[in-house]
């Protein structure tokens, strides 16, 4: 008997379990999308800081804050992680403004 590296998913027998499995697919897709948006926004701020354009960096940071907060409110990331990330990004933007 050959065992595959990936375990086979068992089909759920109960109707409530089947419904839960259907819901999980949709929730997983929504969470993946939000997580991707979160990462993109953070990357955009870091890129803007890297280019040295303080106006663009502060603008992207302002728009990123709302996305970071909404992702944390939805429970995709912990609120402390969101606060820590905003603090670090804010410090980078401020350091760019002071350097100029």
C-alpha positions as CSV (number, residue, x, y, z in Angstrom):
1,X,0.0,0.0,0.0
2,X,1.6,3.3,-1.1
3,X,1.0,6.2,1.1
4,X,1.0,9.7,-0.4
5,X,2.7,12.6,1.2
6,X,-0.5,14.5,1.5
7,X,-3.3,13.0,3.7
8,X,-6.7,12.5,2.1
9,X,-9.4,14.7,3.3
10,X,-12.3,12.8,4.8
11,X,-15.8,13.7,3.6
12,X,-18.0,14.9,6.4
13,X,-21.2,12.8,7.0
14,X,-23.4,15.2,9.0
15,X,-25.2,17.9,7.1
16,X,-24.0,20.6,9.6
17,X,-20.5,19.5,9.0
18,X,-20.9,19.6,5.2
19,X,-22.3,23.2,5.6
20,X,-19.4,24.1,7.8
21,X,-16.9,22.8,5.2
22,X,-18.6,24.9,2.5
23,X,-18.4,28.0,4.7
24,X,-14.8,27.3,5.5
25,X,-13.9,27.5,1.8
26,X,-15.4,30.9,1.4
27,X,-13.9,32.2,4.7
28,X,-10.5,30.9,3.7
29,X,-10.7,32.7,0.4
30,X,-11.8,36.0,2.1
31,X,-9.0,35.8,4.7
32,X,-6.4,35.0,2.1
33,X,-7.5,38.0,0.0
34,X,-7.3,40.3,3.1
35,X,-4.0,38.9,4.1
36,X,-2.6,39.5,0.6
37,X,-3.9,43.1,0.6
38,X,-2.3,43.6,4.0
39,X,1.1,42.4,2.8
40,X,0.8,44.5,-0.4
41,X,0.0,47.7,1.6
42,X,3.0,47.1,3.9
43,X,5.3,46.4,1.0
44,X,4.2,49.6,-0.7
45,X,5.1,51.7,2.4
46,X,8.5,50.1,2.6
47,X,9.1,50.7,-1.1
48,X,8.1,54.3,-0.7
49,X,10.5,54.8,2.2
50,X,13.2,53.0,0.2
51,X,12.9,55.5,-2.7
52,X,13.3,58.4,-0.3
53,X,10.1,60.2,-1.3
54,X,8.8,61.4,2.0
55,X,5.5,62.8,0.6
56,X,4.7,59.5,-1.1
57,X,5.8,57.5,2.0
58,X,3.6,59.5,4.4
59,X,0.6,59.2,1.9
60,X,0.9,55.5,1.5
61,X,1.4,55.1,5.3
62,X,-1.9,57.0,5.9
63,X,-3.8,54.7,3.6
64,X,-2.0,51.6,5.0
65,X,-3.1,52.4,8.5
66,X,-6.8,51.8,7.8
67,X,-6.1,48.5,6.0
68,X,-3.9,47.3,8.8
69,X,-6.6,48.2,11.4
70,X,-9.4,46.6,9.5
71,X,-7.5,43.3,9.1
72,X,-6.8,43.3,12.8
73,X,-10.4,44.1,13.6
74,X,-11.5,41.1,11.6
75,X,-9.2,38.9,13.6
76,X,-6.8,37.8,10.8
77,X,-3.9,39.2,12.7
78,X,-3.7,40.1,16.4
79,X,-4.2,43.7,17.3
80,X,-0.8,43.8,18.9
81,X,0.9,42.7,15.7
82,X,-1.0,45.4,13.8
83,X,0.0,48.1,16.4
84,X,3.7,46.9,16.3
85,X,3.8,47.0,12.5
86,X,2.2,50.5,12.4
87,X,4.7,51.7,14.9
88,X,7.6,50.4,12.9
89,X,6.3,51.8,9.7
90,X,5.7,55.1,11.3
91,X,9.2,55.2,12.7
92,X,10.6,54.6,9.2
93,X,8.5,57.4,7.7
94,X,9.5,59.8,10.5
95,X,13.1,58.9,10.1
96,X,12.8,59.7,6.4
97,X,11.3,63.0,7.2
98,X,14.0,63.9,9.7
99,X,16.8,62.9,7.4
100,X,15.7,65.4,4.7
